[in-house]
Amino acid sequence: WRLVYSRIKMPVKTCSLKMDLMHYELLGDTYIGSLNLDLKKYVERVATTLDAVEVPADFLKFSNADSEDPDNPEEIGSVRVQLYVMTQGEAGSKAAGLGREDPN
């Protein structure tokens, strides 16, 4: 999916993306784990150079926040993520659908 955050104003104190891993069931969703991705260095680089940044696809690991050992949390899953950070002008010139609609 393509997510566009159009209201990021520089400089920023923090810039992170939180992803939650859920198990979907008819009777309710079950929280499995989460990860936080620090985007600040990418946003600052784009703001400085005005050149887009591409972070190649890689697997990010989810951990159990309720793990008994907080310094070494239990790994419970992974997701493949590819990241592009670009200026608002460049993002606006790229075709994108809403949610899961084409051309995402």
Salt bridges, closest charged atoms under 4 A:
ASP20 OD1 - LYS18 NZ 3.84
GLU25 OE2 - HIS23 NE2 3.72
GLU44 OE2 - LYS40 NZ 3.74
